[in-house]
Amino acid sequence: MGRTVTVDVDVCIGCEACVEECPDVFSMGPGDLAQVTNPDGADEKCIESAMEMCPVNCITWEE
C-alpha cells in the first residue's frame, strides 16, 4: 500500500494555492477550505509542488 495525500483542514487557510497548482487533485470544500477530491488525479511531482506552494504546510503524505 502506498501513501496518499491529505489536507489538514484545521490548519488550512483557504488560500487556494493547491487548487491552482494541482486542480485535478485538490478542490475547495466546505468552509472554503481545501480538500483532496482525487488523490490519483496527478503525479507526485504536481502534488509535491502544491505542498510547496501551501503557505501553512497543511498538505502532507499519509502512509
BABA-258706 format. One record per residue (C-alpha): x, y, z; residue in three letters; residue number from 1. Coordinates in nm, 2 decimals. Example, Ala and Ser with C-alpha at 12.3 -4.5 7.8 and 13.67 -1.06 7.14 Angstrom:
2
<atom><u>1.23</u><v>-0.45</v><w>0.78</w><type>ALA</type><seq>1</seq></atom>
<atom><u>1.37</u><v>-0.11</v><w>0.71</w><type>SER</type><seq>2</seq></atom>
//
This chain:
63
<atom><u>0.00</u><v>0.00</v><w>0.00</w><type>MET</type><seq>1</seq></atom>
<atom><u>0.14</u><v>0.34</v><w>-0.10</w><type>GLY</type><seq>2</seq></atom>
<atom><u>0.10</u><v>0.68</v><w>0.05</w><type>ARG</type><seq>3</seq></atom>
<atom><u>-0.19</u><v>0.92</v><w>-0.01</w><type>THR</type><seq>4</seq></atom>
<atom><u>-0.21</u><v>1.30</v><w>0.01</w><type>VAL</type><seq>5</seq></atom>
<atom><u>-0.41</u><v>1.47</v><w>0.29</w><type>THR</type><seq>6</seq></atom>
<atom><u>-0.51</u><v>1.82</v><w>0.38</w><type>VAL</type><seq>7</seq></atom>
<atom><u>-0.53</u><v>1.92</v><w>0.75</w><type>ASP</type><seq>8</seq></atom>
<atom><u>-0.85</u><v>2.14</v><w>0.74</w><type>VAL</type><seq>9</seq></atom>
<atom><u>-0.77</u><v>2.26</v><w>1.10</w><type>ASP</type><seq>10</seq></atom>
<atom><u>-0.46</u><v>2.43</v><w>0.96</w><type>VAL</type><seq>11</seq></atom>
<atom><u>-0.58</u><v>2.53</v><w>0.60</w><type>CYS</type><seq>12</seq></atom>
<atom><u>-0.65</u><v>2.90</v><w>0.55</w><type>ILE</type><seq>13</seq></atom>
<atom><u>-0.83</u><v>2.86</v><w>0.22</w><type>GLY</type><seq>14</seq></atom>
<atom><u>-0.58</u><v>3.04</v><w>0.00</w><type>CYS</type><seq>15</seq></atom>
<atom><u>-0.65</u><v>2.81</v><w>-0.30</w><type>GLU</type><seq>16</seq></atom>
<atom><u>-0.28</u><v>2.77</v><w>-0.39</w><type>ALA</type><seq>17</seq></atom>
<atom><u>-0.30</u><v>2.40</v><w>-0.41</w><type>CYS</type><seq>18</seq></atom>
<atom><u>-0.61</u><v>2.41</v><w>-0.63</w><type>VAL</type><seq>19</seq></atom>
<atom><u>-0.44</u><v>2.65</v><w>-0.87</w><type>GLU</type><seq>20</seq></atom>
<atom><u>-0.12</u><v>2.43</v><w>-0.87</w><type>GLU</type><seq>21</seq></atom>
<atom><u>-0.29</u><v>2.09</v><w>-0.89</w><type>CYS</type><seq>22</seq></atom>
<atom><u>-0.66</u><v>2.12</v><w>-0.97</w><type>PRO</type><seq>23</seq></atom>
<atom><u>-0.70</u><v>1.75</v><w>-1.07</w><type>ASP</type><seq>24</seq></atom>
<atom><u>-0.63</u><v>1.65</v><w>-0.71</w><type>VAL</type><seq>25</seq></atom>
<atom><u>-0.75</u><v>1.94</v><w>-0.49</w><type>PHE</type><seq>26</seq></atom>
<atom><u>-1.07</u><v>2.15</v><w>-0.47</w><type>SER</type><seq>27</seq></atom>
<atom><u>-1.23</u><v>2.39</v><w>-0.23</w><type>MET</type><seq>28</seq></atom>
<atom><u>-1.47</u><v>2.22</v><w>0.01</w><type>GLY</type><seq>29</seq></atom>
<atom><u>-1.69</u><v>2.31</v><w>0.30</w><type>PRO</type><seq>30</seq></atom>
<atom><u>-1.59</u><v>2.63</v><w>0.47</w><type>GLY</type><seq>31</seq></atom>
<atom><u>-1.39</u><v>2.73</v><w>0.17</w><type>ASP</type><seq>32</seq></atom>
<atom><u>-1.11</u><v>2.50</v><w>0.28</w><type>LEU</type><seq>33</seq></atom>
<atom><u>-0.90</u><v>2.28</v><w>0.05</w><type>ALA</type><seq>34</seq></atom>
<atom><u>-0.98</u><v>1.91</v><w>0.02</w><type>GLN</type><seq>35</seq></atom>
<atom><u>-0.84</u><v>1.62</v><w>-0.17</w><type>VAL</type><seq>36</seq></atom>
<atom><u>-1.10</u><v>1.52</v><w>-0.43</w><type>THR</type><seq>37</seq></atom>
<atom><u>-0.89</u><v>1.28</v><w>-0.64</w><type>ASN</type><seq>38</seq></atom>
<atom><u>-0.57</u><v>1.16</v><w>-0.48</w><type>PRO</type><seq>39</seq></atom>
<atom><u>-0.47</u><v>0.98</v><w>-0.80</w><type>ASP</type><seq>40</seq></atom>
<atom><u>-0.56</u><v>1.28</v><w>-1.03</w><type>GLY</type><seq>41</seq></atom>
<atom><u>-0.20</u><v>1.38</v><w>-1.08</w><type>ALA</type><seq>42</seq></atom>
<atom><u>0.16</u><v>1.26</v><w>-1.04</w><type>ASP</type><seq>43</seq></atom>
<atom><u>0.36</u><v>1.31</v><w>-0.72</w><type>GLU</type><seq>44</seq></atom>
<atom><u>0.55</u><v>1.59</v><w>-0.88</w><type>LYS</type><seq>45</seq></atom>
<atom><u>0.23</u><v>1.80</v><w>-0.92</w><type>CYS</type><seq>46</seq></atom>
<atom><u>0.12</u><v>1.71</v><w>-0.56</w><type>ILE</type><seq>47</seq></atom>
<atom><u>0.46</u><v>1.80</v><w>-0.41</w><type>GLU</type><seq>48</seq></atom>
<atom><u>0.45</u><v>2.13</v><w>-0.60</w><type>SER</type><seq>49</seq></atom>
<atom><u>0.12</u><v>2.21</v><w>-0.44</w><type>ALA</type><seq>50</seq></atom>
<atom><u>0.27</u><v>2.11</v><w>-0.10</w><type>MET</type><seq>51</seq></atom>
<atom><u>0.55</u><v>2.36</v><w>-0.15</w><type>GLU</type><seq>52</seq></atom>
<atom><u>0.30</u><v>2.63</v><w>-0.26</w><type>MET</type><seq>53</seq></atom>
<atom><u>0.10</u><v>2.59</v><w>0.06</w><type>CYS</type><seq>54</seq></atom>
<atom><u>0.18</u><v>2.89</v><w>0.30</w><type>PRO</type><seq>55</seq></atom>
<atom><u>0.08</u><v>2.69</v><w>0.61</w><type>VAL</type><seq>56</seq></atom>
<atom><u>0.21</u><v>2.35</v><w>0.52</w><type>ASN</type><seq>57</seq></atom>
<atom><u>-0.12</u><v>2.17</v><w>0.57</w><type>CYS</type><seq>58</seq></atom>
<atom><u>-0.08</u><v>1.92</v><w>0.29</w><type>ILE</type><seq>59</seq></atom>
<atom><u>0.11</u><v>1.60</v><w>0.38</w><type>THR</type><seq>60</seq></atom>
<atom><u>0.16</u><v>1.25</v><w>0.28</w><type>TRP</type><seq>61</seq></atom>
<atom><u>-0.01</u><v>0.98</v><w>0.49</w><type>GLU</type><seq>62</seq></atom>
<atom><u>0.12</u><v>0.62</v><w>0.48</w><type>GLU</type><seq>63</seq></atom>
//
